[in-house]
Amino acid sequence: MDADTKKLIELHKSGMAIQDIADEFGVALVTIKRRISKVRKEHHLPWRSKSKQKTRMDRVEHDIDATAWNVRLGNQYIQQEWRSC
């Protein structure tokens, strides 16, 4: 195993973001992803991923903050039970 592979394994196991690892090596993100995939198969590295619930909540918050619409009020109106007089 060469020094780059050892460094890649160490950085990956430390929890460093893949983009930061790519910057550290001075290569494209897709290149690091390929290298990690290859190393994962050879050295049985664990998969790292965010919780789906956390990712979903981050996406919702970003969508709410990115729009000019009052999304929270819109949701309130949608969920409100409407009755005619």
N, CA, C and O atoms as a CHARMM CRD file, in Angstrom:
* protein
*
  340
    1    1 MET  N      0.85200  -1.16900   0.00000 PROA 1      0.00000
    2    1 MET  CA     0.00000   0.00000   0.00000 PROA 1      0.00000
    3    1 MET  C      0.90600   1.24200   0.00000 PROA 1      0.00000
    4    1 MET  O      1.81400   1.35900   0.82300 PROA 1      0.00000
    5    2 ASP  N      0.64600   2.15800  -0.92700 PROA 2      0.00000
    6    2 ASP  CA     1.48700   3.34600  -1.02700 PROA 2      0.00000
    7    2 ASP  C      1.05700   4.42700  -0.02600 PROA 2      0.00000
    8    2 ASP  O      0.02600   4.30600   0.63500 PROA 2      0.00000
    9    3 ALA  N      1.85700   5.46800   0.06700 PROA 3      0.00000
   10    3 ALA  CA     1.62600   6.52900   1.04600 PROA 3      0.00000
   11    3 ALA  C      0.31800   7.28100   0.77800 PROA 3      0.00000
   12    3 ALA  O     -0.37900   7.66200   1.71800 PROA 3      0.00000
   13    4 ASP  N     -0.01800   7.49600  -0.50300 PROA 4      0.00000
   14    4 ASP  CA    -1.26000   8.19200  -0.82900 PROA 4      0.00000
   15    4 ASP  C     -2.48100   7.40900  -0.38000 PROA 4      0.00000
   16    4 ASP  O     -3.44900   7.98200   0.12200 PROA 4      0.00000
   17    5 THR  N     -2.43100   6.10400  -0.56100 PROA 5      0.00000
   18    5 THR  CA    -3.55800   5.25700  -0.14900 PROA 5      0.00000
   19    5 THR  C     -3.71400   5.28300   1.37000 PROA 5      0.00000
   20    5 THR  O     -4.82700   5.37600   1.88600 PROA 5      0.00000
   21    6 LYS  N     -2.58500   5.20000   2.08300 PROA 6      0.00000
   22    6 LYS  CA    -2.64000   5.26600   3.54500 PROA 6      0.00000
   23    6 LYS  C     -3.23000   6.58900   4.00200 PROA 6      0.00000
   24    6 LYS  O     -4.06600   6.62900   4.90500 PROA 6      0.00000
   25    7 LYS  N     -2.78800   7.67700   3.37100 PROA 7      0.00000
   26    7 LYS  CA    -3.29200   8.99800   3.73400 PROA 7      0.00000
   27    7 LYS  C     -4.78700   9.10200   3.43400 PROA 7      0.00000
   28    7 LYS  O     -5.54400   9.65600   4.23200 PROA 7      0.00000
   29    8 LEU  N     -5.21400   8.57300   2.29000 PROA 8      0.00000
   30    8 LEU  CA    -6.62400   8.58900   1.91000 PROA 8      0.00000
   31    8 LEU  C     -7.46500   7.83600   2.93600 PROA 8      0.00000
   32    8 LEU  O     -8.52400   8.31500   3.34100 PROA 8      0.00000
   33    9 ILE  N     -7.00700   6.67300   3.35400 PROA 9      0.00000
   34    9 ILE  CA    -7.72800   5.87800   4.34800 PROA 9      0.00000
   35    9 ILE  C     -7.82200   6.63300   5.66900 PROA 9      0.00000
   36    9 ILE  O     -8.88600   6.67000   6.28700 PROA 9      0.00000
   37   10 GLU  N     -6.72400   7.23400   6.10400 PROA 10     0.00000
   38   10 GLU  CA    -6.71200   7.98000   7.36100 PROA 10     0.00000
   39   10 GLU  C     -7.67900   9.16000   7.32300 PROA 10     0.00000
   40   10 GLU  O     -8.45200   9.37500   8.25600 PROA 10     0.00000
   41   11 LEU  N     -7.62300   9.91900   6.23000 PROA 11     0.00000
   42   11 LEU  CA    -8.51000  11.07400   6.10900 PROA 11     0.00000
   43   11 LEU  C     -9.97400  10.65400   6.04000 PROA 11     0.00000
   44   11 LEU  O    -10.83800  11.29300   6.64100 PROA 11     0.00000
   45   12 HSD  N    -10.24400   9.59100   5.31600 PROA 12     0.00000
   46   12 HSD  CA   -11.61900   9.10200   5.19100 PROA 12     0.00000
   47   12 HSD  C    -12.15000   8.63200   6.54200 PROA 12     0.00000
   48   12 HSD  O    -13.27900   8.95200   6.91400 PROA 12     0.00000
   49   13 LYS  N    -11.33300   7.87100   7.27700 PROA 13     0.00000
   50   13 LYS  CA   -11.75300   7.37300   8.58100 PROA 13     0.00000
   51   13 LYS  C    -11.89400   8.49400   9.60600 PROA 13     0.00000
   52   13 LYS  O    -12.66900   8.36600  10.55400 PROA 13     0.00000
   53   14 SER  N    -11.15300   9.59400   9.43000 PROA 14     0.00000
   54   14 SER  CA   -11.23300  10.71200  10.37100 PROA 14     0.00000
   55   14 SER  C    -12.54200  11.48100  10.23400 PROA 14     0.00000
   56   14 SER  O    -12.89400  12.27900  11.10200 PROA 14     0.00000
   57   15 GLY  N    -13.26200  11.23700   9.13700 PROA 15     0.00000
   58   15 GLY  CA   -14.53500  11.92100   8.93600 PROA 15     0.00000
   59   15 GLY  C    -14.42000  13.18300   8.10300 PROA 15     0.00000
   60   15 GLY  O    -15.38900  13.93000   7.97100 PROA 15     0.00000
   61   16 MET  N    -13.26200  13.42400   7.54700 PROA 16     0.00000
   62   16 MET  CA   -13.05500  14.61400   6.71400 PROA 16     0.00000
   63   16 MET  C    -13.97500  14.54600   5.49800 PROA 16     0.00000
   64   16 MET  O    -14.16600  13.47600   4.92000 PROA 16     0.00000
   65   17 ALA  N    -14.54100  15.67800   5.11400 PROA 17     0.00000
   66   17 ALA  CA   -15.43900  15.73900   3.96100 PROA 17     0.00000
   67   17 ALA  C    -14.68700  15.33900   2.69000 PROA 17     0.00000
   68   17 ALA  O    -13.50300  15.63800   2.53500 PROA 17     0.00000
   69   18 ILE  N    -15.38100  14.67000   1.80300 PROA 18     0.00000
   70   18 ILE  CA   -14.75200  14.16600   0.57900 PROA 18     0.00000
   71   18 ILE  C    -14.20800  15.31200  -0.27000 PROA 18     0.00000
   72   18 ILE  O    -13.14300  15.18700  -0.87600 PROA 18     0.00000
   73   19 GLN  N    -14.93600  16.42700  -0.31500 PROA 19     0.00000
   74   19 GLN  CA   -14.44500  17.58100  -1.07200 PROA 19     0.00000
   75   19 GLN  C    -13.13200  18.09400  -0.48200 PROA 19     0.00000
   76   19 GLN  O    -12.22700  18.48400  -1.22000 PROA 19     0.00000
   77   20 ASP  N    -13.03000  18.09100   0.84600 PROA 20     0.00000
   78   20 ASP  CA   -11.79400  18.53600   1.49500 PROA 20     0.00000
   79   20 ASP  C    -10.64900  17.56500   1.21400 PROA 20     0.00000
   80   20 ASP  O     -9.50100  17.98300   1.06000 PROA 20     0.00000
   81   21 ILE  N    -10.96000  16.27900   1.14800 PROA 21     0.00000
   82   21 ILE  CA    -9.93400  15.28000   0.80300 PROA 21     0.00000
   83   21 ILE  C     -9.44200  15.52800  -0.62400 PROA 21     0.00000
   84   21 ILE  O     -8.24200  15.46900  -0.89200 PROA 21     0.00000
   85   22 ALA  N    -10.37100  15.80500  -1.53200 PROA 22     0.00000
   86   22 ALA  CA    -9.99400  16.09700  -2.91900 PROA 22     0.00000
   87   22 ALA  C     -9.09500  17.32400  -2.98100 PROA 22     0.00000
   88   22 ALA  O     -8.10900  17.33900  -3.71800 PROA 22     0.00000
   89   23 ASP  N     -9.43300  18.35200  -2.20800 PROA 23     0.00000
   90   23 ASP  CA    -8.60100  19.55500  -2.16700 PROA 23     0.00000
   91   23 ASP  C     -7.21400  19.24200  -1.61200 PROA 23     0.00000
   92   23 ASP  O     -6.20900  19.75900  -2.09800 PROA 23     0.00000
   93   24 GLU  N     -7.17200  18.39100  -0.59200 PROA 24     0.00000
   94   24 GLU  CA    -5.89600  18.00500   0.03100 PROA 24     0.00000
   95   24 GLU  C     -4.98000  17.31900  -0.98600 PROA 24     0.00000
   96   24 GLU  O     -3.77400  17.56500  -1.00800 PROA 24     0.00000
   97   25 PHE  N     -5.56300  16.45900  -1.82500 PROA 25     0.00000
   98   25 PHE  CA    -4.77500  15.74300  -2.82500 PROA 25     0.00000
   99   25 PHE  C     -4.59000  16.55700  -4.11200 PROA 25     0.00000
  100   25 PHE  O     -3.74900  16.22200  -4.94700 PROA 25     0.00000
  101   26 GLY  N     -5.37300  17.61600  -4.26700 PROA 26     0.00000
  102   26 GLY  CA    -5.26300  18.44600  -5.46500 PROA 26     0.00000
  103   26 GLY  C     -5.82900  17.79600  -6.70400 PROA 26     0.00000
  104   26 GLY  O     -5.32200  17.99100  -7.80800 PROA 26     0.00000
  105   27 VAL  N     -6.90100  17.01000  -6.51600 PROA 27     0.00000
  106   27 VAL  CA    -7.55000  16.32900  -7.64300 PROA 27     0.00000
  107   27 VAL  C     -9.04800  16.62800  -7.61300 PROA 27     0.00000
  108   27 VAL  O     -9.57000  17.19000  -6.65000 PROA 27     0.00000
  109   28 ALA  N     -9.71500  16.24000  -8.68200 PROA 28     0.00000
  110   28 ALA  CA   -11.15400  16.46100  -8.78600 PROA 28     0.00000
  111   28 ALA  C    -11.92400  15.56300  -7.80600 PROA 28     0.00000
  112   28 ALA  O    -11.44900  14.49500  -7.41700 PROA 28     0.00000
  113   29 LEU  N    -13.09800  16.01200  -7.42400 PROA 29     0.00000
  114   29 LEU  CA   -13.94700  15.26500  -6.49600 PROA 29     0.00000
  115   29 LEU  C    -14.25700  13.86600  -7.03100 PROA 29     0.00000
  116   29 LEU  O    -14.22600  12.88900  -6.28200 PROA 29     0.00000
  117   30 VAL  N    -14.55600  13.77600  -8.32400 PROA 30     0.00000
  118   30 VAL  CA   -14.89200  12.47700  -8.91200 PROA 30     0.00000
  119   30 VAL  C    -13.71300  11.51100  -8.82000 PROA 30     0.00000
  120   30 VAL  O    -13.91100  10.30600  -8.66000 PROA 30     0.00000
  121   31 THR  N    -12.49600  12.02700  -8.92000 PROA 31     0.00000
  122   31 THR  CA   -11.29600  11.17900  -8.81600 PROA 31     0.00000
  123   31 THR  C    -11.18900  10.59600  -7.41300 PROA 31     0.00000
  124   31 THR  O    -10.91100   9.40800  -7.25100 PROA 31     0.00000
  125   32 ILE  N    -11.40800  11.42700  -6.40400 PROA 32     0.00000
  126   32 ILE  CA   -11.34400  10.93900  -5.01900 PROA 32     0.00000
  127   32 ILE  C    -12.45400   9.93000  -4.75500 PROA 32     0.00000
  128   32 ILE  O    -12.23900   8.93400  -4.06300 PROA 32     0.00000
  129   33 LYS  N    -13.62700  10.18100  -5.30000 PROA 33     0.00000
  130   33 LYS  CA   -14.72600   9.22400  -5.11000 PROA 33     0.00000
  131   33 LYS  C    -14.35600   7.86400  -5.70300 PROA 33     0.00000
  132   33 LYS  O    -14.63800   6.82500  -5.10600 PROA 33     0.00000
  133   34 ARG  N    -13.72600   7.87200  -6.87600 PROA 34     0.00000
  134   34 ARG  CA   -13.29900   6.61900  -7.49500 PROA 34     0.00000
  135   34 ARG  C    -12.23900   5.91900  -6.65400 PROA 34     0.00000
  136   34 ARG  O    -12.28800   4.70500  -6.45600 PROA 34     0.00000
  137   35 ARG  N    -11.27600   6.70200  -6.16200 PROA 35     0.00000
  138   35 ARG  CA   -10.22000   6.12100  -5.33000 PROA 35     0.00000
  139   35 ARG  C    -10.79500   5.53300  -4.04400 PROA 35     0.00000
  140   35 ARG  O    -10.41300   4.43900  -3.63000 PROA 35     0.00000
  141   36 ILE  N    -11.71300   6.26400  -3.41500 PROA 36     0.00000
  142   36 ILE  CA   -12.32400   5.76100  -2.18100 PROA 36     0.00000
  143   36 ILE  C    -13.09600   4.48300  -2.46500 PROA 36     0.00000
  144   36 ILE  O    -13.04700   3.54000  -1.67400 PROA 36     0.00000
  145   37 SER  N    -13.80400   4.44100  -3.57800 PROA 37     0.00000
  146   37 SER  CA   -14.55100   3.23900  -3.94400 PROA 37     0.00000
  147   37 SER  C    -13.61600   2.04900  -4.10500 PROA 37     0.00000
  148   37 SER  O    -13.90900   0.95400  -3.62500 PROA 37     0.00000
  149   38 LYS  N    -12.50400   2.26200  -4.77400 PROA 38     0.00000
  150   38 LYS  CA   -11.53000   1.18800  -4.98000 PROA 38     0.00000
  151   38 LYS  C    -10.91600   0.74500  -3.65400 PROA 38     0.00000
  152   38 LYS  O    -10.79500  -0.45100  -3.38700 PROA 38     0.00000
  153   39 VAL  N    -10.52800   1.71700  -2.82600 PROA 39     0.00000
  154   39 VAL  CA    -9.92900   1.41300  -1.52200 PROA 39     0.00000
  155   39 VAL  C    -10.95000   0.73100  -0.61400 PROA 39     0.00000
  156   39 VAL  O    -10.60900  -0.18000   0.13900 PROA 39     0.00000
  157   40 ARG  N    -12.19100   1.17300  -0.69000 PROA 40     0.00000
  158   40 ARG  CA   -13.24800   0.57900   0.13900 PROA 40     0.00000
  159   40 ARG  C    -13.37700  -0.91900  -0.14600 PROA 40     0.00000
  160   40 ARG  O    -13.53300  -1.72500   0.77100 PROA 40     0.00000
  161   41 LYS  N    -13.31000  -1.27700  -1.42200 PROA 41     0.00000
  162   41 LYS  CA   -13.43300  -2.68400  -1.78900 PROA 41     0.00000
  163   41 LYS  C    -12.23100  -3.49800  -1.31400 PROA 41     0.00000
  164   41 LYS  O    -12.38200  -4.62700  -0.84500 PROA 41     0.00000
  165   42 GLU  N    -11.04000  -2.91800  -1.44000 PROA 42     0.00000
  166   42 GLU  CA    -9.82100  -3.64300  -1.07500 PROA 42     0.00000
  167   42 GLU  C     -9.57000  -3.70000   0.42600 PROA 42     0.00000
  168   42 GLU  O     -9.04900  -4.69100   0.93800 PROA 42     0.00000
  169   43 HSD  N     -9.94600  -2.62400   1.13600 PROA 43     0.00000
  170   43 HSD  CA    -9.61000  -2.51900   2.55200 PROA 43     0.00000
  171   43 HSD  C    -10.83300  -2.49700   3.47000 PROA 43     0.00000
  172   43 HSD  O    -10.71400  -2.22800   4.66500 PROA 43     0.00000
  173   44 HSD  N    -11.99200  -2.77600   2.91300 PROA 44     0.00000
  174   44 HSD  CA   -13.24200  -2.90300   3.68000 PROA 44     0.00000
  175   44 HSD  C    -13.52800  -1.66500   4.52500 PROA 44     0.00000
  176   44 HSD  O    -13.81600  -1.77200   5.71700 PROA 44     0.00000
  177   45 LEU  N    -13.44700  -0.49100   3.90200 PROA 45     0.00000
  178   45 LEU  CA   -13.77800   0.74900   4.59900 PROA 45     0.00000
  179   45 LEU  C    -15.28800   0.85000   4.76800 PROA 45     0.00000
  180   45 LEU  O    -16.04300   0.42500   3.89300 PROA 45     0.00000
  181   46 PRO  N    -15.72300   1.40400   5.87400 PROA 46     0.00000
  182   46 PRO  CA   -17.17100   1.56100   6.07700 PROA 46     0.00000
  183   46 PRO  C    -17.72300   2.67800   5.20100 PROA 46     0.00000
  184   46 PRO  O    -16.99900   3.59300   4.80800 PROA 46     0.00000
  185   47 TRP  N    -18.99900   2.58800   4.90700 PROA 47     0.00000
  186   47 TRP  CA   -19.67200   3.63300   4.15200 PROA 47     0.00000
  187   47 TRP  C    -19.98300   4.76900   5.10700 PROA 47     0.00000
  188   47 TRP  O    -20.35300   4.53800   6.25800 PROA 47     0.00000
  189   48 ARG  N    -19.83200   5.99400   4.63000 PROA 48     0.00000
  190   48 ARG  CA   -20.20100   7.16300   5.42400 PROA 48     0.00000
  191   48 ARG  C    -21.34900   7.85500   4.71400 PROA 48     0.00000
  192   48 ARG  O    -21.29600   8.09100   3.50700 PROA 48     0.00000
  193   49 SER  N    -22.37700   8.17600   5.46600 PROA 49     0.00000
  194   49 SER  CA   -23.47800   8.92900   4.87200 PROA 49     0.00000
  195   49 SER  C    -24.19900   9.68300   5.97000 PROA 49     0.00000
  196   49 SER  O    -24.16700   9.30000   7.13900 PROA 49     0.00000
  197   50 LYS  N    -24.84300  10.75500   5.57100 PROA 50     0.00000
  198   50 LYS  CA   -25.64900  11.51600   6.52100 PROA 50     0.00000
  199   50 LYS  C    -26.94000  10.75000   6.77300 PROA 50     0.00000
  200   50 LYS  O    -27.38300   9.94400   5.95400 PROA 50     0.00000
  201   51 SER  N    -27.50700  11.01900   7.89400 PROA 51     0.00000
  202   51 SER  CA   -28.81500  10.46800   8.18500 PROA 51     0.00000
  203   51 SER  C    -29.79900  11.00100   7.15000 PROA 51     0.00000
  204   51 SER  O    -29.78500  12.19200   6.83900 PROA 51     0.00000
  205   52 LYS  N    -30.64600  10.13600   6.62000 PROA 52     0.00000
  206   52 LYS  CA   -31.62600  10.58400   5.63100 PROA 52     0.00000
  207   52 LYS  C    -32.55100  11.63600   6.22100 PROA 52     0.00000
  208   52 LYS  O    -32.92400  12.58900   5.53700 PROA 52     0.00000
  209   53 GLN  N    -32.92300  11.47100   7.48700 PROA 53     0.00000
  210   53 GLN  CA   -33.80600  12.43800   8.12600 PROA 53     0.00000
  211   53 GLN  C    -33.12000  13.79800   8.22400 PROA 53     0.00000
  212   53 GLN  O    -33.74500  14.82500   7.96100 PROA 53     0.00000
  213   54 LYS  N    -31.82800  13.81500   8.60400 PROA 54     0.00000
  214   54 LYS  CA   -31.09900  15.08300   8.71900 PROA 54     0.00000
  215   54 LYS  C    -30.98500  15.73900   7.34800 PROA 54     0.00000
  216   54 LYS  O    -31.17100  16.95000   7.22700 PROA 54     0.00000
  217   55 THR  N    -30.68800  14.96900   6.33200 PROA 55     0.00000
  218   55 THR  CA   -30.56700  15.51000   4.98800 PROA 55     0.00000
  219   55 THR  C    -31.89200  16.09400   4.52900 PROA 55     0.00000
  220   55 THR  O    -31.93200  17.17000   3.93300 PROA 55     0.00000
  221   56 ARG  N    -32.97600  15.38100   4.81100 PROA 56     0.00000
  222   56 ARG  CA   -34.30700  15.84000   4.42900 PROA 56     0.00000
  223   56 ARG  C    -34.63500  17.16000   5.13300 PROA 56     0.00000
  224   56 ARG  O    -35.16700  18.07800   4.50800 PROA 56     0.00000
  225   57 MET  N    -34.32300  17.26200   6.42900 PROA 57     0.00000
  226   57 MET  CA   -34.61000  18.47500   7.17800 PROA 57     0.00000
  227   57 MET  C    -33.75200  19.63700   6.67500 PROA 57     0.00000
  228   57 MET  O    -34.24200  20.76100   6.56900 PROA 57     0.00000
  229   58 ASP  N    -32.48400  19.38200   6.36700 PROA 58     0.00000
  230   58 ASP  CA   -31.61400  20.43100   5.82900 PROA 58     0.00000
  231   58 ASP  C    -32.17400  20.95700   4.51500 PROA 58     0.00000
  232   58 ASP  O    -32.17300  22.16400   4.27400 PROA 58     0.00000
  233   59 ARG  N    -32.65000  20.05400   3.66900 PROA 59     0.00000
  234   59 ARG  CA   -33.19400  20.44300   2.37400 PROA 59     0.00000
  235   59 ARG  C    -34.45100  21.28400   2.55800 PROA 59     0.00000
  236   59 ARG  O    -34.63200  22.28700   1.86800 PROA 59     0.00000
  237   60 VAL  N    -35.32100  20.88300   3.48200 PROA 60     0.00000
  238   60 VAL  CA   -36.55600  21.63000   3.72900 PROA 60     0.00000
  239   60 VAL  C    -36.22600  23.02600   4.23400 PROA 60     0.00000
  240   60 VAL  O    -36.78600  24.00800   3.74500 PROA 60     0.00000
  241   61 GLU  N    -35.33100  23.12900   5.19700 PROA 61     0.00000
  242   61 GLU  CA   -34.95700  24.43800   5.73800 PROA 61     0.00000
  243   61 GLU  C    -34.35000  25.31700   4.65400 PROA 61     0.00000
  244   61 GLU  O    -34.64500  26.51000   4.58900 PROA 61     0.00000
  245   62 HSD  N    -33.50800  24.74300   3.80700 PROA 62     0.00000
  246   62 HSD  CA   -32.90500  25.51600   2.72000 PROA 62     0.00000
  247   62 HSD  C    -33.98200  26.00700   1.76000 PROA 62     0.00000
  248   62 HSD  O    -33.94800  27.16000   1.32900 PROA 62     0.00000
  249   63 ASP  N    -34.93400  25.14500   1.42100 PROA 63     0.00000
  250   63 ASP  CA   -36.00600  25.53100   0.50600 PROA 63     0.00000
  251   63 ASP  C    -36.84600  26.65100   1.09500 PROA 63     0.00000
  252   63 ASP  O    -37.23600  27.58100   0.38900 PROA 63     0.00000
  253   64 ILE  N    -37.12500  26.55900   2.39100 PROA 64     0.00000
  254   64 ILE  CA   -37.93700  27.58000   3.04500 PROA 64     0.00000
  255   64 ILE  C    -37.19800  28.91500   3.05500 PROA 64     0.00000
  256   64 ILE  O    -37.79400  29.95900   2.79000 PROA 64     0.00000
  257   65 ASP  N    -35.91700  28.88100   3.35800 PROA 65     0.00000
  258   65 ASP  CA   -35.13700  30.11300   3.43400 PROA 65     0.00000
  259   65 ASP  C    -34.86100  30.71300   2.06000 PROA 65     0.00000
  260   65 ASP  O    -34.66500  31.92300   1.95000 PROA 65     0.00000
  261   66 ALA  N    -34.84200  29.89900   1.01600 PROA 66     0.00000
  262   66 ALA  CA   -34.46000  30.36000  -0.31400 PROA 66     0.00000
  263   66 ALA  C    -35.61900  31.00100  -1.08100 PROA 66     0.00000
  264   66 ALA  O    -35.38900  31.62600  -2.11600 PROA 66     0.00000
  265   67 THR  N    -36.83200  30.86400  -0.61000 PROA 67     0.00000
  266   67 THR  CA   -37.97400  31.36600  -1.35400 PROA 67     0.00000
  267   67 THR  C    -38.47300  32.69200  -0.78500 PROA 67     0.00000
  268   67 THR  O    -38.29800  32.97800   0.39900 PROA 67     0.00000
  269   68 ALA  N    -39.09400  33.49100  -1.64200 PROA 68     0.00000
  270   68 ALA  CA   -39.68300  34.75400  -1.19800 PROA 68     0.00000
  271   68 ALA  C    -41.06500  34.53200  -0.59100 PROA 68     0.00000
  272   68 ALA  O    -41.59900  35.41200   0.08400 PROA 68     0.00000
  273   69 TRP  N    -41.63600  33.36800  -0.82700 PROA 69     0.00000
  274   69 TRP  CA   -42.96400  33.05200  -0.29100 PROA 69     0.00000
  275   69 TRP  C    -42.86500  32.75800   1.20200 PROA 69     0.00000
  276   69 TRP  O    -41.83000  32.30500   1.69100 PROA 69     0.00000
  277   70 ASN  N    -43.94400  33.02000   1.90900 PROA 70     0.00000
  278   70 ASN  CA   -44.01800  32.68100   3.32200 PROA 70     0.00000
  279   70 ASN  C    -44.49700  31.22700   3.39700 PROA 70     0.00000
  280   70 ASN  O    -45.69500  30.96000   3.48800 PROA 70     0.00000
  281   71 VAL  N    -43.56100  30.31300   3.35700 PROA 71     0.00000
  282   71 VAL  CA   -43.87500  28.88400   3.27000 PROA 71     0.00000
  283   71 VAL  C    -44.55900  28.39600   4.54100 PROA 71     0.00000
  284   71 VAL  O    -45.50000  27.60400   4.47600 PROA 71     0.00000
  285   72 ARG  N    -44.09600  28.86300   5.69000 PROA 72     0.00000
  286   72 ARG  CA   -44.70200  28.40700   6.95500 PROA 72     0.00000
  287   72 ARG  C    -46.17400  28.81600   7.02800 PROA 72     0.00000
  288   72 ARG  O    -47.01700  28.02100   7.44200 PROA 72     0.00000
  289   73 LEU  N    -46.48400  30.04300   6.63000 PROA 73     0.00000
  290   73 LEU  CA   -47.87000  30.49300   6.63000 PROA 73     0.00000
  291   73 LEU  C    -48.67700  29.71300   5.59300 PROA 73     0.00000
  292   73 LEU  O    -49.83100  29.36100   5.83800 PROA 73     0.00000
  293   74 GLY  N    -48.07100  29.44400   4.43600 PROA 74     0.00000
  294   74 GLY  CA   -48.74900  28.64100   3.42100 PROA 74     0.00000
  295   74 GLY  C    -49.08000  27.25300   3.93600 PROA 74     0.00000
  296   74 GLY  O    -50.17300  26.74500   3.68600 PROA 74     0.00000
  297   75 ASN  N    -48.15200  26.63300   4.65000 PROA 75     0.00000
  298   75 ASN  CA   -48.41300  25.31900   5.24000 PROA 75     0.00000
  299   75 ASN  C    -49.53500  25.39100   6.25700 PROA 75     0.00000
  300   75 ASN  O    -50.36000  24.48200   6.34500 PROA 75     0.00000
  301   76 GLN  N    -49.56800  26.47400   7.02900 PROA 76     0.00000
  302   76 GLN  CA   -50.64000  26.64400   8.02100 PROA 76     0.00000
  303   76 GLN  C    -51.99500  26.71600   7.32400 PROA 76     0.00000
  304   76 GLN  O    -52.95500  26.08800   7.77000 PROA 76     0.00000
  305   77 TYR  N    -52.08200  27.47800   6.23100 PROA 77     0.00000
  306   77 TYR  CA   -53.33600  27.58800   5.49300 PROA 77     0.00000
  307   77 TYR  C    -53.75600  26.25900   4.87400 PROA 77     0.00000
  308   77 TYR  O    -54.94100  25.92500   4.84900 PROA 77     0.00000
  309   78 ILE  N    -52.78800  25.50900   4.37900 PROA 78     0.00000
  310   78 ILE  CA   -53.08800  24.22100   3.76600 PROA 78     0.00000
  311   78 ILE  C    -53.64000  23.24900   4.80500 PROA 78     0.00000
  312   78 ILE  O    -54.56400  22.48700   4.52100 PROA 78     0.00000
  313   79 GLN  N    -53.07400  23.27700   6.00000 PROA 79     0.00000
  314   79 GLN  CA   -53.46700  22.32900   7.03500 PROA 79     0.00000
  315   79 GLN  C    -54.71000  22.76400   7.80800 PROA 79     0.00000
  316   79 GLN  O    -55.33600  21.96800   8.50700 PROA 79     0.00000
  317   80 GLN  N    -55.05300  24.04900   7.66600 PROA 80     0.00000
  318   80 GLN  CA   -56.20900  24.57300   8.40600 PROA 80     0.00000
  319   80 GLN  C    -57.49700  23.98100   7.84600 PROA 80     0.00000
  320   80 GLN  O    -57.65000  23.80100   6.63700 PROA 80     0.00000
  321   81 GLU  N    -58.40800  23.68700   8.74900 PROA 81     0.00000
  322   81 GLU  CA   -59.71000  23.15800   8.32500 PROA 81     0.00000
  323   81 GLU  C    -60.60300  24.34800   7.99600 PROA 81     0.00000
  324   81 GLU  O    -60.88800  25.17900   8.85800 PROA 81     0.00000
  325   82 TRP  N    -61.03700  24.42100   6.75200 PROA 82     0.00000
  326   82 TRP  CA   -61.84600  25.53900   6.30200 PROA 82     0.00000
  327   82 TRP  C    -63.32000  25.13800   6.29800 PROA 82     0.00000
  328   82 TRP  O    -63.68600  24.05800   5.83400 PROA 82     0.00000
  329   83 ARG  N    -64.13800  26.01300   6.81200 PROA 83     0.00000
  330   83 ARG  CA   -65.59500  25.77200   6.83100 PROA 83     0.00000
  331   83 ARG  C    -66.29800  26.99200   6.25900 PROA 83     0.00000
  332   83 ARG  O    -65.86800  28.13000   6.44600 PROA 83     0.00000
  333   84 SER  N    -67.37100  26.72700   5.57100 PROA 84     0.00000
  334   84 SER  CA   -68.16700  27.86500   5.07500 PROA 84     0.00000
  335   84 SER  C    -69.08300  28.36300   6.18900 PROA 84     0.00000
  336   84 SER  O    -69.46800  27.59300   7.06900 PROA 84     0.00000
  337   85 CYS  N    -69.42700  29.63100   6.15200 PROA 85     0.00000
  338   85 CYS  CA   -70.22700  30.24700   7.21700 PROA 85     0.00000
  339   85 CYS  C    -71.61600  29.73000   7.28400 PROA 85     0.00000
  340   85 CYS  O    -72.39500  30.16200   8.13300 PROA 85     0.00000
